Amino acid sequence: MKKTTLLLFLCFIIQVVGAQTSTVKKAQTNYDKAQDFLRADNYDQAITLLQEAVKADPGFQFAFIQLADINRRLKSYELAKQNYANALALGGNPEPRVYYGFAEAEIFSGDYENALKNINQFIKTYKGTDPDFMNRAKKYLKDCEFAIEALKHPVKYEPINIGSEINSTYRDYFPSITADGTQLIFSRNIEGNEDFFISALKDKSWGSPVPLSDKINTSKYNEGAQSITPDGLYLFFTGCNRPDGLGRCDIYVSHKSGKEWGEPFNLGAPINSPYWESQPAISPDGGTLYFVSNRPGGLGGYDIWKSSLKADGYWSVPENLGPEINTPYDEHTPFLHPDGKTLYFSSDGWPGMGNKDIFMSRADENGKWSKPENLGYPINTFNEETGLIVTPDGSSGLFSSNLKGGFGDMDIYQFKIPQNKKPLPITYVKGIVTDKVSNAFLEANVQIVNLKTGRIAYNDMTSKETGDFLAVMPIGGDYAFNVTANGYLFYSENYQLDSAYGNKPFLVTVSLEKLTAGKNMVLKNIFFNTNEYALLPASLTELSTLKDLLKNNPSLQIEVQGHTDNIGNDQQNEKLSLQRAKAVYDYLIEAEIDRERLTFKGYGKTKPIAPNDTETQRKQNRRTSFVITKI
């Protein structure tokens, strides 16, 4: 319970004490004794004595009110409602706070019609000056109005237990999944100790989970609330009460190299602080970390914050997501889908079913978040819903609950996401990098750039042990894909993913060739307008990669070549191909590459790499390339 709510509860108890006496001695004696137990936070004894009080005096209105309020504090909402009803049935002019308490108990048990009446009665009669009290009452009013309408328009919701291979007799929760959907990491609590377990998908079935890593899991501390990068190589998680912690709970990260996880380390300041930091959610490009904190400067008790990874490798000072996402109440469990724009989170501040509900918000091209949308009933209920993640293909949500028929304390379930609450479609490119001759795995840099925005979508190294990579590409972008390794010719590809493209992934083997005289490479991300030779801005990514190749290999010499298809005048084609080759040459000269290392030539239609029978084939022939003339 939030601090403000607890203060309201205590304030109400204090006001009740001594506010009315009973003419029945036994009732009054039990009532007075109950106050002593309340001061000692012994609610069980207090309830027993108050029950004796109302038994002795069924007209003891304030004893009923106090019973109701204590049961509400203990979340025994049915008992609370019964006692509020008994109190109000006795008539008189009860304190307006009674209607507030009654409404809260009704909201948290799904009785929204009656809750609406009682919260309106409270707002109408309350004459106090506590703004938090009135603000929460108005929030409850909005919750009632929302819930009544939501009940009329339920969404399809059929939660399915993901099975006994994953779920156990223990508490299994906080699932996370890689972008290719083949690795599931979750928390399991065994006799009070939280550890990470991992399961691999094989033949469309999850395998038996095993502990993630003894470098991450500990017997002394709890590990939980994790976020895995789409490629499965970086695990951000929450660690609490550790010797190297800055506060009660901090955020840690571990990097997987080859098949082994590295020692996790505390992200340190400014992400972690003397306050509570938890529930990390990493963006698909690894450049932005979202998390929950109660640090000063927020809008509520717990807010969602974000920090960006700077060029120097340090994290920026965290920024509050602001009133577009956060409220004066609590926001928890953020999850950013691999589309990089759709955020799911839980909140008890936005209009909902009364407790924490799950919401969705989408960022526009400028990073502004849309107004959060409630996922609807019965995905959300009067119970607390939190900790949702959505599968990479956007079809299903995964969450943890103790629904009837489960295998243990808490199990992991999945359900179909409503169509209008799905994330944006994505695909991914997955593969390995090898030496073309030896087939040995290579340590290489894989970079993907969105050519429409200029933003880096992926930038990481493969390992010598596995050579593998996985990078997410949201549909609708035009992407430059480059793979570089020391001593090798780089690899170039272009992925044009218009809205009509499905989410079928690209599975590739990138075989890099060592730098050798005579090797020829097509620059697949060099762009010109039709019949023009001015380089378009989208070409800068590939040009920069070519520049770096030349600077990192100072003895390397190349000839830049321009080519066309066979359509049009041969002389004009040769001239255009020459001008385009020179445009690349001029860029490299301006980038301080020695002109003695460079030549350029236009070949027109004379060196096709495909027939000129179709437009697709002719497009392949309209290209810019280079050949190594000297090592």
PyMOL commands that set and color helices and strands:
alter all, ss='L'
color gray80, all
select helices_A, chain A and resi 3-16+25-39+43-56+61-73+77-89+97-107+112-125+131-152+419-421+537-552+570-590+595-597+615-621
alter helices_A, ss='H'
color red, helices_A
select strands_A, chain A and resi 160-161+171-177+183-190+193-202+205-206+210-211+223-228+234-240+249-257+260-261+265-266+277-282+288-293+303-308+319-320+331-336+342-347+357-362+373-374+389-390+396-401+411-416+426-435+445-450+456-461+468-474+478-484+491-496+506-512+520-523+557-562+598-602+624-630
alter strands_A, ss='S'
color yellow, strands_A
deselect
rebuild
show_as cartoon
